[in-house]
Structures are given as structure tokens and as C-alpha cells.
Amino acid sequence: MRALSLVVLCVAGPALAQDAPIPVAGKDAAVPHLSVRHADPATTGLNPFQLDAALRSAFTEEAVAAEPAFVLVPEYDADVTVAVRGEQQDEHFHVIFDLATTQPPALKDKVVVDLQRGEVGSQAARAMARTVALRARALLEQARVAAAEGALAAKAPEDARDDGLPSPFRLKVPPPREWGRLDVTATGGLNTPAGYVGGRIDINPFGYVGLSFAAGYSSWGPRVSPGARVYPFGLDLLGLYAELDAYVSLGEGATVSLAGQDVKVQLKSTLSIAPMVGYRQQLLKWLVADVFLGWGFRLASENVARDDGQPVDQALLDKVEGRQPQGFIAGVSVGASFF
């Protein structure tokens, strides 16, 4: 298995550290102040982009929850530092969290996560973040007791186990879910599959494949659009995807000015296809955002008719050309994401 350098978390930012007191042993120990930092590269079968993205989201979710399990701070404000690395043993994959207190008495702990396959889903990442928070809290409590007894060093707590093994604490997580997420979003932009503005539903059933349906209003009338999406790195990974949509602009009546006269025309129903590339970002637990670019190809050439029965000439086609459902696509979607 090739060697990969894990791109590990830098989630602690100044915005999260504002107004956060520097904790000491015995003070505010119930909510550890964590700094998650870079660790040495390791030989691993885990994808570093996936590990970084999943853990970054999970630690941020837990830090801003209604009842946070910890506070994320820069390293100089932390009372517990967490280093993350990956290891491979035979066919087994491990994510290792090395915890250490920053104030005397010096205290260290380790959480080893055993994975059933070399992938890290969002559910598994949240379980890791919660477990690290529990171990950090136990570590601070042990430091408080040791400080009260005048000890300069103490052993890592061994009270929390799930399989009877001594420290380091080992956490077994299930493989990533087979079903992904359901995204319900509002979308808009330039010539998007939903038109100028609309709504979109994305069903991501297998982690690597998504199905979508969008509807909205465009320059060629109401528009509906089924589509399919492929995540080459996985839904819970980097968030990049390729998409192909087939959108139908249903058409409408319109009035154009020709030679100083108003002419009523019918914009006929038109089928177009749109290959796109985009980036999906899970923002906390229930919020999602997409940005995407692409190009729409119109499949109908004669899609305009005059109400007076006269033939359609080039001058009329030139007048409606700017409204045709084709050309450059740029859009954004924001909404809710569900399991």
C-alpha cells in the first residue's frame, strides 16, 4: 500500500477562540479546550483528503453544538492537544489520536479507531470526535487529581473501554453507511438546470452516485430537469462531482419587436443537456451548499412559432437568441441535508 501523508486538521481558528477563557486543571475541565494539530505522516491505506474532510466537519459540528463537548482553540490556548495519524496493519486500518495536556502534570492518552474498511464516513467521524472529547475530559480530570496530590506526572485514565482492552482506548466503528444523504436546496444562477431560480432535490443513495430533480423558471418559461451525479472520491470525501442533466424548458408566449411592430410568438418546449462539474460542501450536520459550472446544449433547432402563422425568419430568431436554453451555466444551491 502506497505511503500517503495525511492532510490533518487545522480546524481551530481565531473566530472559535474569541471570548474563550484559557482553562487550567480544575477549572472548566468538563468542556476541554482542544487544538487538533498536524501529525507525522504514516503509511496508510486511508485517503488523506477523505480523512481530513470528514474529521474537519465532525470536530466543527461537535464544537458548535447546542451543548458542545469541547471548544476548538489555537494551540497556545489549548489545555489538550490532539495529533491525528493513520496506520495500516495487514488489512486493517487505524486512525490514531494522540492526546496530551499542555500544563503540568504532563499527561498523555491515545485513542485508536479500528476501521472495517479504508474509508471514513461522516457518522464514523462524529463518533471519533465525541470519543476524543470524552477521553480529553477524563484526561483533564486525572490531571486535576494529580495536581491536587502534588504529582508531576500521571498515568492515562483507563476507565473508559468498549472491549475490555487496557489503554490505549480502542473504538470500533461500523463501515460507512450504504445510503448517503437527501439534499433539499434552493438553487439559482445563470442558465442552471432549474433556470434563474428554483428548487432542487438530490438523492445520494450509494455514496458515489446521486440522482437529482430540479424545477424553476428560466428565460424560456418554466423548466424541469432530471439528472445524475457521480462523486469520484465519495460523497463524504472531497465533495467534487461530475453531473449530467437533461432539462426541458416548457416554453411560454412572448412578444418581440420586429421593424417597429410587436409580434406575438410562442417559445416551444425545448430539450437541452448540460454536463457540469461542481463542489458539494457539508456545512455542519443539516446544512449543505453546492457551486457548479457547465454548459447547456440545445437539442431543438426550430423551437419558435409566430401566432399569426407567418414563417419564422432570421430576424425573429436573432431577437430570441439571447433567451434560448443553452450556453454557459453557473449556479449555487443552498439548503438542508438529511440522512
FILUM-33601 format. One record per residue: x, y, z of N, C-alpha, C in turn; residue in one letter; residue number from 1. Coordinates in steps of 0.2 Angstrom, whole numbers. Layout:
N
ATOM     nu     nv     nw    cau    cav    caw     cu     cv     cw  tike  lonu
ATOM      X      Y      Z      X      Y      Z      X      Y      Z     A   NUM
...
END
This chain:
339
ATOM     nu     nv     nw    cau    cav    caw     cu     cv     cw  tike  lonu
ATOM      4     -6      0      0      0      0      4      6      0     M     1
ATOM      3     11     -4      7     17     -5      7     21      1     R     2
ATOM     12     25      2     13     29      8      9     36      6     A     3
ATOM      5     38     11      2     44     10      3     49     16     L     4
ATOM      4     55     15      4     60     20     -3     62     22     S     5
ATOM     -5     61     28    -12     63     30    -12     71     30     L     6
ATOM    -17     73     27    -18     80     27    -23     81     33     V     7
ATOM    -20     83     39    -24     83     45    -26     89     47     V     8
ATOM    -31     90     52    -35     95     54    -31    102     56     L     9
ATOM    -34    107     54    -32    114     56    -39    118     57     C    10
ATOM    -43    114     61    -50    117     62    -50    123     67     V    11
ATOM    -45    123     71    -46    128     77    -44    135     74     A    12
ATOM    -48    140     74    -47    146     71    -48    151     76     G    13
ATOM    -46    158     75    -47    163     80    -54    165     81     P    14
ATOM    -59    164     76    -66    165     77    -69    161     83     A    15
ATOM    -66    154     83    -69    150     88    -66    151     95     L    16
ATOM    -60    155     95    -56    156    101    -59    162    104     A    17
ATOM    -62    166    101    -64    173    104    -68    172    110     Q    18
ATOM    -67    176    116    -70    175    122    -70    169    125     D    19
ATOM    -65    164    123    -64    158    126    -59    158    132     A    20
ATOM    -60    157    138    -55    158    143    -50    152    142     P    21
ATOM    -44    153    145    -39    148    144    -40    144    151     I    22
ATOM    -42    137    150    -43    133    155    -37    130    158     P    23
ATOM    -38    129    165    -32    126    169    -35    120    172     V    24
ATOM    -31    115    175    -33    109    178    -38    111    184     A    25
ATOM    -44    109    184    -48    110    189    -53    116    188     G    26
ATOM    -52    119    182    -56    125    180    -59    123    173     K    27
ATOM    -66    123    173    -69    122    166    -67    115    163     D    28
ATOM    -65    111    167    -62    104    164    -67    100    161     A    29
ATOM    -74    101    162    -79     97    159    -80     98    152     A    30
ATOM    -77    104    150    -78    106    142    -70    107    140     V    31
ATOM    -67    102    138    -60    103    136    -59    108    130     P    32
ATOM    -53    112    131    -52    116    125    -46    113    121     H    33
ATOM    -48    111    115    -44    106    111    -41    110    105     L    34
ATOM    -35    108    104    -31    110     97    -30    104     94     S    35
ATOM    -32    103     88    -31     97     84    -25     99     79     V    36
ATOM    -20     96     79    -14     98     75    -11     93     71     R    37
ATOM     -6     95     66     -3     91     62      1     85     65     H    38
ATOM      1     79     62      5     74     65     10     71     60     A    39
ATOM     14     67     62     19     64     57     16     60     52     D    40
ATOM     18     60     45     15     56     40     16     49     42     P    41
ATOM     11     44     40     12     37     41      9     33     35     A    42
ATOM     12     27     34     10     23     29      3     21     31     T    43
ATOM     -2     22     26     -9     21     27    -13     19     21     T    44
ATOM    -18     16     21    -22     14     16    -28     19     16     G    45
ATOM    -28     24     20    -34     29     21    -32     34     16     L    46
ATOM    -38     37     13    -37     43      8    -36     49     13     N    47
ATOM    -31     53     12    -30     58     16    -35     64     15     P    48
ATOM    -37     65      9    -42     70      8    -49     68     12     F    49
ATOM    -51     62     11    -57     60     15    -56     60     22     Q    50
ATOM    -51     58     25    -50     59     32    -50     66     35     L    51
ATOM    -47     70     31    -46     77     33    -53     80     33     D    52
ATOM    -57     79     27    -63     82     26    -68     80     31     A    53
ATOM    -69     73     32    -74     70     37    -72     73     44     A    54
ATOM    -66     72     46    -64     74     53    -65     82     54     L    55
ATOM    -63     86     49    -64     93     50    -72     95     51     R    56
ATOM    -76     92     47    -83     93     48    -86     91     55     S    57
ATOM    -83     85     57    -86     82     63    -84     86     69     A    58
ATOM    -77     88     70    -75     92     75    -78     98     76     F    59
ATOM    -80    101     70    -83    108     70    -90    107     72     T    60
ATOM    -94    102     70   -101    101     72   -101    100     80     E    61
ATOM    -96     96     82    -97     95     90    -95    101     94     E    62
ATOM    -91    105     91    -88    111     94    -94    117     94     A    63
ATOM    -98    117     90   -103    122     89   -110    119     91     V    64
ATOM   -111    113     93   -117    110     95   -120    114    101     A    65
ATOM   -127    113    102   -130    117    107   -127    116    114     A    66
ATOM   -125    109    115   -121    108    121   -114    105    119     E    67
ATOM   -110    109    118   -103    107    115    -99    102    120     P    68
ATOM    -96     97    117    -92     93    121    -85     95    122     A    69
ATOM    -83    100    118    -77    104    118    -77    110    115     F    70
ATOM    -71    114    116    -71    121    112    -64    120    108     V    71
ATOM    -65    122    102    -59    122     97    -55    129     98     L    72
ATOM    -49    128    100    -45    134    101    -38    133     97     V    73
ATOM    -34    139     96    -27    138     94    -23    134     99     P    74
ATOM    -17    132     97    -13    128    101    -11    131    108     E    75
ATOM     -9    138    107     -7    141    113    -12    143    118     Y    76
ATOM    -19    141    116    -24    142    121    -27    136    123     D    77
ATOM    -24    130    121    -27    124    122    -25    121    129     A    78
ATOM    -29    117    132    -27    113    138    -26    105    136     D    79
ATOM    -28    103    130    -26     97    127    -25     97    120     V    80
ATOM    -19     95    118    -18     95    111    -19     88    108     T    81
ATOM    -22     87    102    -23     81     98    -20     81     92     V    82
ATOM    -16     76     91    -12     74     85    -16     68     81     A    83
ATOM    -17     69     75    -20     63     71    -16     60     66     V    84
ATOM    -16     54     66    -12     50     61    -15     44     59     R    85
ATOM    -13     40     54    -16     34     51    -11     29     51     G    86
ATOM    -13     23     52     -9     17     51    -12     11     48     E    87
ATOM     -8      7     45    -11      1     42     -7     -5     45     Q    88
ATOM    -11    -10     47     -8    -17     49    -12    -22     45     Q    89
ATOM     -8    -25     41    -11    -31     37    -17    -27     33     D    90
ATOM    -23    -30     34    -29    -27     30    -33    -23     34     E    91
ATOM    -30    -21     40    -34    -17     45    -32     -9     45     H    92
ATOM    -36     -5     46    -35      2     46    -36      5     52     F    93
ATOM    -32     10     54    -32     13     61    -32     21     60     H    94
ATOM    -36     24     64    -35     32     64    -33     32     72     V    95
ATOM    -27     36     73    -24     36     80    -24     44     82     I    96
ATOM    -27     45     88    -27     52     91    -23     51     97     F    97
ATOM    -18     55     97    -13     56    102    -15     62    106     D    98
ATOM    -17     61    113    -19     67    117    -14     69    122     L    99
ATOM    -13     75    123     -8     77    128    -10     84    132     A   100
ATOM     -9     84    138    -11     90    142     -5     95    140     T   101
ATOM     -7    102    141     -2    107    140      1    110    146     T   102
ATOM     -2    108    152      0    111    158      2    105    163     Q   103
ATOM      7    106    167      9    101    172      3     99    176     P   104
ATOM      2     93    178      6     87    177      6     85    170     P   105
ATOM     11     83    167     11     80    160      7     74    160     A   106
ATOM      2     73    155     -2     68    155     -4     66    147     L   107
ATOM     -3     60    145     -5     58    138    -10     52    138     K   108
ATOM    -13     52    132    -18     47    131    -18     45    124     D   109
ATOM    -21     40    122    -21     38    115    -28     35    113     K   110
ATOM    -31     37    108    -37     34    105    -36     30     99     V   111
ATOM    -37     24     98    -36     20     92    -42     18     89     V   112
ATOM    -44     20     83    -50     19     80    -49     13     75     V   113
ATOM    -52      8     76    -52      2     71    -57      3     66     D   114
ATOM    -55      3     59    -60      3     54    -61     -3     50     L   115
ATOM    -67     -5     48    -68    -11     45    -66    -10     37     Q   116
ATOM    -66     -4     35    -63     -3     28    -60      3     28     R   117
ATOM    -56      4     23    -52     10     22    -55     17     20     G   118
ATOM    -61     18     23    -65     24     22    -67     27     29     E   119
ATOM    -68     34     29    -71     37     35    -77     41     33     V   120
ATOM    -83     39     35    -89     42     33    -90     47     39     G   121
ATOM    -96     51     38    -97     57     42    -99     54     49     S   122
ATOM   -103     49     49   -106     46     55   -100     43     60     Q   123
ATOM    -95     40     56    -89     37     60    -85     43     62     A   124
ATOM    -84     48     58    -80     54     60    -83     57     67     A   125
ATOM    -90     58     67    -93     61     73    -92     57     79     R   126
ATOM    -92     50     78    -91     45     84    -84     46     86     A   127
ATOM    -79     47     82    -72     49     84    -71     55     88     M   128
ATOM    -75     60     85    -74     67     88    -77     67     95     A   129
ATOM    -83     63     96    -86     63    103    -81     58    108     R   130
ATOM    -78     53    105    -74     49    109    -68     53    111     T   131
ATOM    -65     57    107    -59     61    109    -61     66    114     V   132
ATOM    -67     69    113    -69     73    119    -70     70    125     A   133
ATOM    -72     64    126    -73     61    132    -66     59    135     L   134
ATOM    -62     57    131    -55     55    133    -51     61    136     R   135
ATOM    -52     67    132    -49     73    134    -52     75    141     A   136
ATOM    -58     75    142    -61     77    148    -59     72    154     R   137
ATOM    -58     66    153    -56     61    158    -48     63    159     A   138
ATOM    -45     65    154    -38     66    155    -37     73    159     L   139
ATOM    -41     78    158    -41     84    162    -43     82    170     L   140
ATOM    -47     78    171    -49     76    177    -44     73    181     E   141
ATOM    -40     68    177    -35     65    180    -29     70    182     Q   142
ATOM    -28     75    177    -23     80    179    -25     84    185     A   143
ATOM    -31     85    186    -34     89    192    -32     85    198     R   144
ATOM    -34     79    198    -32     75    204    -25     74    205     V   145
ATOM    -21     73    200    -14     73    201    -11     79    203     A   146
ATOM    -13     85    201    -11     92    203    -13     93    211     A   147
ATOM    -19     90    213    -20     91    220    -16     87    224     A   148
ATOM    -14     81    221     -9     77    225     -2     79    225     E   149
ATOM     -1     84    221      6     86    220     11     82    215     G   150
ATOM      7     78    211     11     74    207     13     78    201     A   151
ATOM     19     76    198     21     79    192     19     76    185     L   152
ATOM     17     69    186     15     65    180     10     60    183     A   153
ATOM      6     58    178      1     53    180      0     49    174     A   154
ATOM     -3     43    175     -5     38    170    -11     40    167     K   155
ATOM    -12     38    161    -18     40    157    -24     36    160     A   156
ATOM    -30     39    160    -36     36    163    -38     29    159     P   157
ATOM    -40     24    163    -42     18    159    -49     16    161     E   158
ATOM    -53     21    163    -60     19    165    -64     18    159     D   159
ATOM    -63     21    153    -67     21    148    -65     15    143     A   160
ATOM    -68     10    142    -67      5    137    -73      2    134     R   161
ATOM    -72      0    128    -78     -3    125    -77    -11    123     D   162
ATOM    -71    -13    124    -70    -20    123    -65    -24    128     D   163
ATOM    -64    -21    134    -60    -24    139    -53    -23    138     G   164
ATOM    -51    -20    133    -43    -19    132    -41    -13    136     L   165
ATOM    -35    -13    139    -32     -8    143    -30     -2    138     P   166
ATOM    -29      4    141    -26     10    137    -21      7    132     S   167
ATOM    -20     10    126    -24     15    123    -32     13    122     P   168
ATOM    -36     17    122    -43     16    121    -44     14    114     F   169
ATOM    -48      9    113    -49      7    106    -57      8    104     R   170
ATOM    -58     11     99    -65     12     97    -66      8     90     L   171
ATOM    -71      4     90    -73      1     84    -79      4     81     K   172
ATOM    -78      6     74    -84     10     71    -86      5     65     V   173
ATOM    -92      6     63    -95      2     58    -92      5     51     P   174
ATOM    -93      1     46    -91      4     39    -96      9     37     P   175
ATOM    -94     14     32    -98     19     30   -105     17     28     P   176
ATOM   -110     21     29   -116     19     28   -117     18     20     R   177
ATOM   -121     13     18   -123     12     11   -127     17      8     E   178
ATOM   -131     20     12   -135     25     10   -132     32     11     W   179
ATOM   -133     37      7   -130     43      8   -135     48     11     G   180
ATOM   -135     54      8   -140     59     11   -145     62      5     R   181
ATOM   -150     65      8   -155     68      4   -154     75      5     L   182
ATOM   -153     79     -1   -152     86      0   -158     90     -3     D   183
ATOM   -161     94      0   -167     98     -2   -164    106     -2     V   184
ATOM   -163    109     -8   -160    115     -8   -164    120    -13     T   185
ATOM   -163    126    -12   -165    132    -16   -159    133    -21     A   186
ATOM   -160    134    -27   -154    135    -32   -156    141    -37     T   187
ATOM   -150    144    -39   -151    149    -44   -145    151    -47     G   188
ATOM   -145    155    -53   -139    157    -56   -140    158    -63     G   189
ATOM   -135    157    -67   -136    158    -75   -137    152    -78     L   190
ATOM   -143    151    -81   -145    146    -86   -144    139    -82     N   191
ATOM   -145    139    -76   -145    132    -72   -150    127    -74     T   192
ATOM   -149    121    -73   -155    116    -74   -161    118    -71     P   193
ATOM   -162    122    -66   -168    124    -63   -170    131    -66     A   194
ATOM   -166    134    -70   -167    141    -73   -164    146    -68     G   195
ATOM   -167    152    -68   -164    158    -64   -164    156    -57     Y   196
ATOM   -170    154    -55   -171    152    -48   -176    146    -48     V   197
ATOM   -175    142    -43   -179    136    -42   -177    132    -36     G   198
ATOM   -180    126    -36   -178    121    -31   -175    115    -33     G   199
ATOM   -172    111    -29   -168    105    -31   -168    100    -26     R   200
ATOM   -169     93    -28   -169     88    -23   -163     83    -26     I   201
ATOM   -159     82    -22   -153     77    -23   -153     71    -19     D   202
ATOM   -154     65    -22   -154     59    -18   -147     55    -19     I   203
ATOM   -143     54    -14   -137     51    -15   -137     44    -11     N   204
ATOM   -139     39    -15   -140     33    -12   -134     28    -10     P   205
ATOM   -129     29    -14   -123     24    -13   -117     28    -11     F   206
ATOM   -117     34    -10   -110     37     -8   -106     40    -14     G   207
ATOM   -107     36    -20   -103     38    -26   -108     41    -31     Y   208
ATOM   -114     39    -31   -119     41    -36   -125     45    -33     V   209
ATOM   -127     50    -37   -133     54    -34   -137     55    -40     G   210
ATOM   -144     55    -38   -149     57    -43   -152     63    -41     L   211
ATOM   -155     67    -46   -157     74    -44   -163     76    -48     S   212
ATOM   -167     80    -46   -173     83    -49   -173     90    -47     F   213
ATOM   -173     95    -53   -174    102    -51   -180    105    -55     A   214
ATOM   -182    110    -53   -188    114    -56   -187    121    -54     A   215
ATOM   -189    125    -59   -189    133    -58   -191    136    -64     G   216
ATOM   -189    143    -65   -191    147    -70   -185    150    -74     Y   217
ATOM   -186    149    -80   -180    151    -85   -182    157    -90     S   218
ATOM   -178    159    -94   -179    163    -99   -184    160   -105     S   219
ATOM   -184    154   -105   -189    150   -109   -195    147   -106     W   220
ATOM   -197    150   -100   -203    148    -97   -201    143    -91     G   221
ATOM   -206    140    -88   -204    135    -83   -199    130    -85     P   222
ATOM   -196    127    -81   -191    122    -83   -191    116    -78     R   223
ATOM   -190    110    -80   -189    104    -76   -183    100    -78     V   224
ATOM   -180     97    -73   -173     94    -75   -171     88    -71     S   225
ATOM   -172     82    -74   -169     76    -70   -161     76    -72     P   226
ATOM   -158     73    -67   -150     72    -68   -147     67    -64     G   227
ATOM   -141     66    -66   -137     61    -62   -130     64    -60     A   228
ATOM   -128     62    -55   -121     64    -52   -117     59    -50     R   229
ATOM   -110     60    -51   -105     55    -49   -100     58    -45     V   230
ATOM    -99     56    -39    -94     58    -34    -87     53    -35     Y   231
ATOM    -82     55    -39    -77     51    -40    -73     49    -33     P   232
ATOM    -73     54    -28    -70     52    -22    -74     50    -16     F   233
ATOM    -81     50    -18    -86     48    -12    -89     54    -10     G   234
ATOM    -95     53     -8   -100     58     -5    -97     62      1     L   235
ATOM    -94     58      6    -91     60     12    -84     62     11     D   236
ATOM    -81     63      5    -74     64      4    -73     72      2     L   237
ATOM    -70     73     -4    -68     79     -6    -74     84     -8     L   238
ATOM    -80     81    -10    -85     85    -12    -86     86    -19     G   239
ATOM    -81     84    -23    -81     86    -30    -85     81    -34     L   240
ATOM    -89     83    -39    -93     79    -43    -94     81    -50     Y   241
ATOM    -96     76    -54    -97     77    -61   -105     76    -62     A   242
ATOM   -108     80    -66   -116     79    -66   -118     80    -74     E   243
ATOM   -123     76    -76   -126     77    -82   -134     78    -81     L   244
ATOM   -136     83    -83   -143     85    -83   -147     85    -90     D   245
ATOM   -153     83    -90   -157     84    -96   -163     88    -94     A   246
ATOM   -163     95    -96   -168     99    -94   -173    101   -100     Y   247
ATOM   -179    102    -98   -184    103   -103   -187    110   -101     V   248
ATOM   -186    115   -105   -189    122   -104   -196    121   -108     S   249
ATOM   -201    122   -104   -208    121   -106   -210    126   -111     L   250
ATOM   -207    132   -111   -209    137   -116   -215    142   -113     G   251
ATOM   -216    147   -117   -221    152   -115   -223    156   -121     E   252
ATOM   -228    160   -120   -229    166   -125   -225    172   -124     G   253
ATOM   -223    175   -129   -219    181   -129   -220    186   -134     A   254
ATOM   -218    192   -133   -219    197   -138   -212    200   -140     T   255
ATOM   -211    201   -146   -204    203   -149   -206    209   -153     V   256
ATOM   -201    214   -154   -202    220   -158   -198    218   -165     S   257
ATOM   -202    218   -170   -199    217   -177   -201    223   -182     L   258
ATOM   -196    227   -184   -197    233   -188   -202    237   -185     A   259
ATOM   -202    239   -179   -206    243   -176   -213    241   -174     G   260
ATOM   -214    234   -175   -220    231   -174   -220    226   -169     Q   261
ATOM   -225    225   -164   -225    220   -159   -227    213   -162     D   262
ATOM   -224    208   -162   -226    201   -164   -226    196   -159     V   263
ATOM   -232    193   -158   -233    188   -153   -230    181   -156     K   264
ATOM   -226    178   -151   -223    172   -153   -224    167   -148     V   265
ATOM   -224    160   -150   -224    155   -145   -217    152   -144     Q   266
ATOM   -214    152   -138   -207    149   -137   -209    141   -135     L   267
ATOM   -207    137   -140   -209    130   -139   -205    126   -134     K   268
ATOM   -208    121   -131   -204    116   -127   -198    114   -130     S   269
ATOM   -192    114   -126   -186    113   -129   -182    109   -124     T   270
ATOM   -179    103   -127   -175     99   -123   -167    101   -124     L   271
ATOM   -164    101   -118   -156    103   -118   -153     98   -113     S   272
ATOM   -147     97   -114   -142     93   -110   -137     97   -107     I   273
ATOM   -135     96   -101   -130    100    -98   -125     96    -94     A   274
ATOM   -119     95    -96   -113     92    -92   -111     98    -88     P   275
ATOM   -109     96    -81   -107    101    -76   -102     98    -72     M   276
ATOM    -98    102    -69    -94    100    -63    -95    104    -57     V   277
ATOM    -95    102    -51    -96    106    -45    -93    103    -39     G   278
ATOM    -94    107    -34    -92    105    -27    -97    106    -22     Y   279
ATOM    -98    100    -18   -103    100    -13   -100    100     -6     R   280
ATOM   -102    104     -2    -99    105      5   -104    104     10     Q   281
ATOM   -103     99     14   -107     98     20   -106    103     25     Q   282
ATOM   -110    108     27   -109    113     32   -113    111     38     L   283
ATOM   -109    109     43   -112    106     49   -117    100     48     L   284
ATOM   -121     99     52   -125     92     51   -130     93     46     K   285
ATOM   -134     98     46   -140     98     42   -140    103     36     W   286
ATOM   -134    107     35   -134    112     30   -129    110     25     L   287
ATOM   -131    111     18   -126    109     13   -126    115      8     V   288
ATOM   -121    115      4   -120    121     -1   -117    117     -7     A   289
ATOM   -119    119    -13   -116    117    -19   -114    123    -24     D   290
ATOM   -109    123    -27   -107    128    -33   -105    123    -39     V   291
ATOM   -107    126    -45   -106    122    -51   -106    126    -57     F   292
ATOM   -102    123    -62   -101    126    -68   -103    121    -74     L   293
ATOM   -105    123    -80   -106    119    -85   -108    122    -91     G   294
ATOM   -111    118    -96   -113    121   -102   -119    117   -105     W   295
ATOM   -124    121   -107   -130    118   -109   -130    118   -117     G   296
ATOM   -132    112   -120   -133    111   -127   -140    110   -129     F   297
ATOM   -143    115   -133   -150    114   -135   -150    109   -141     R   298
ATOM   -155    105   -140   -156     99   -145   -161    101   -150     L   299
ATOM   -165    106   -149   -170    108   -154   -168    114   -158     A   300
ATOM   -169    114   -164   -167    120   -168   -173    124   -170     S   301
ATOM   -178    121   -172   -184    125   -173   -189    125   -167     E   302
ATOM   -188    130   -163   -192    130   -157   -196    136   -156     N   303
ATOM   -197    140   -161   -201    146   -161   -206    146   -166     V   304
ATOM   -212    149   -164   -218    149   -169   -221    156   -168     A   305
ATOM   -224    159   -174   -227    165   -174   -235    164   -173     R   306
ATOM   -238    168   -169   -245    167   -168   -249    169   -174     D   307
ATOM   -247    173   -178   -251    175   -184   -250    170   -190     D   308
ATOM   -246    165   -189   -245    160   -194   -240    161   -199     G   309
ATOM   -237    167   -199   -231    169   -204   -225    165   -202     Q   310
ATOM   -221    163   -207   -215    160   -206   -210    163   -202     P   311
ATOM   -206    160   -198   -201    162   -194   -195    164   -198     V   312
ATOM   -193    170   -198   -187    172   -202   -181    173   -197     D   313
ATOM   -175    175   -200   -169    175   -196   -169    181   -191     Q   314
ATOM   -172    186   -193   -173    192   -189   -176    190   -182     A   315
ATOM   -182    186   -183   -185    184   -177   -181    180   -173     L   316
ATOM   -177    175   -176   -173    171   -172   -167    174   -169     L   317
ATOM   -165    180   -172   -160    184   -169   -163    187   -162     D   318
ATOM   -169    189   -163   -172    193   -157   -173    188   -151     K   319
ATOM   -174    182   -152   -175    177   -146   -169    173   -145     V   320
ATOM   -163    174   -148   -157    170   -147   -155    171   -140     E   321
ATOM   -155    177   -137   -152    178   -130   -156    174   -125     G   322
ATOM   -162    172   -127   -167    168   -122   -166    161   -123     R   323
ATOM   -163    158   -128   -163    151   -129   -159    147   -123     Q   324
ATOM   -162    141   -122   -160    137   -116   -153    134   -118     P   325
ATOM   -148    138   -118   -141    135   -120   -136    139   -117     Q   326
ATOM   -130    137   -118   -124    141   -116   -121    140   -109     G   327
ATOM   -117    145   -107   -113    144   -100   -118    144    -94     F   328
ATOM   -116    139    -90   -120    138    -84   -116    139    -78     I   329
ATOM   -118    143    -73   -115    145    -67   -121    145    -61     A   330
ATOM   -120    142    -56   -125    142    -51   -123    140    -44     G   331
ATOM   -127    141    -39   -126    139    -32   -133    136    -29     V   332
ATOM   -132    131    -25   -138    129    -21   -136    129    -14     S   333
ATOM   -141    130    -10   -140    130     -3   -147    128      0     V   334
ATOM   -146    123      5   -152    120      8   -150    116     14     G   335
ATOM   -155    111     15   -155    106     21   -153    100     18     A   336
ATOM   -149     96     22   -147     89     21   -149     84     26     S   337
ATOM   -151     79     24   -154     74     29   -151     67     27     F   338
ATOM   -151     63     33   -149     56     32   -154     52     28     F   339
END
